Amino acid sequence: MHTQVPLDGIGRLVAGHHGNPAELLGPHRVEYQGRKAIAVRAFMPGTDQVWLVDNPDAAPRPMRRLHPAGFYEVICPVENDADFHNLPTNYRLKVARKSGEITTMPDPYAVEPMLQELDRYLLGEGRHYELYKRLGAHVRIIDGVSGVNFAVWAPNAKVVQVVGDFNQWDGGHHVMKVHPNLGIWELFIPDVKVGDIYKFRILQQNGNWNDKSDPLGFAAELPPRTASVVTQLELHQWQDDAWMGQRRETNQLEQPFNIYEVHLGSWQQGGDNPHGWLNYRDLAHRLVAYCKQMNFTHVELMPVSEHPYTGSWGYQTVGYFAATSRYGTPEDFMYFVDHCHQNGIGVILDWVPAHYPKDGHGLAYFDGSALYEHADPDKANIPIGERTSSTTDATKSATS
């Protein structure tokens, strides 16, 4: 019992080359034996059986395997036009894996996207000023099942997949859906959790695949490892209300400034790791004490955004939204900023938009094109000596 699913589409999906798997997967309106029906399809490699659970009071519906790689379909008759036009989204997939594990989860291709109409409108205009709340990796709970919503901008990619330990780095398990005309790819993956590592696997127009870390990822592995890390930013309890309040009420241009510029990795050492780096928390206490002793009003951090080469001192960025893991976690960095603020010390961050390292996992030629850098190599490659940095007082949004 199945509909006429395009065989070439299944073939491209199984091979991991389908540019928009949502055209095949999830719920779809069909006609079956002259009647209106809903076809639910799923691609579950490494499974023995998949069932559709759409009614808690009825037995699960077994889905028919249409391809040995794990492409399934089940046809659900509908009683009226309303059921036909309103595609179901609250069903579950019960999955029996070859390992013997049985799990029940939402269908990633039926989940409501995190990017809503207003988000898409603002993104299209280039005016989405809280982009980090939508792109990247965000923990979501869908119908009681926790997972992670992934989204990335790659307008010139042919295919984008999410790969990580959770799918044995096999991108065919999680091919992302594309938002037409935006070039943004999105997918909710159940059971992915905080601490899991991931990358985006991108098929470029020239046919090459490349694994990229997340441009809006909030954390990364300790170099030389290069994967992004799923994390949450809501754990730290900020205690700097007094600082934030006086900053809003004070004309900063009329106040004295005495800035201490510092590179966290070499200012002081003595940490218990092989490099001797101190944790953000230890640095917070040592730096605040020194700044107060020397009457500094601000500490300016040489770049702490994630970078692959330690010798660059942070001036070759691969992730502007991730504080480098060399000195701790995002929560450790929040503690650093919070402790400075509580002691009347402002925090300034060097921000370097001029040097994209050519490391394969970085921002350079992200989707096979000059997406983040200038298309002219002479303008894109600015020598390190010609440092271009701007500064901004660190706030909660900057630390996130």
Buried (B, 14 or more C-beta within 10 A) or exposed (E): EBBEBEEEBBBBBBEBBBBBBBBBBBBBEBEBEEEBBBBBBBBBBBBBBBBBBBEEEEEBBEBEBBBEBBBBBBBBEBEEEEBBEEEBBEBBBBBBBEEEEEEEBBBBBBBEBBBEEEBBEBBEEEEBEEBBBBBBBBBBEBEEBEBBBBBBBBBBBBBBBBBBEBBEBBBBBBBBBBBEEBBBBBBBBBEBEBEBBBBBBBBBEEEEEBBBBBBBBBBBBEBEEBBBBBBBBEEBEBEBEEBEEEBEEEEEEEEEEEBBBBEBBEBBEEBEEEEEBBBBBBBBBBBBEBBEEEEBBBBBBBBBBBBBBBEBBBBBBBBBBBBBBBBBBBBBBBBBBBBBBBBBBBBBBBBBEBBBBEBEBBBBBBBBBBBBBEEEEEEBBBEEEEBEBEBEEBBBEEBB
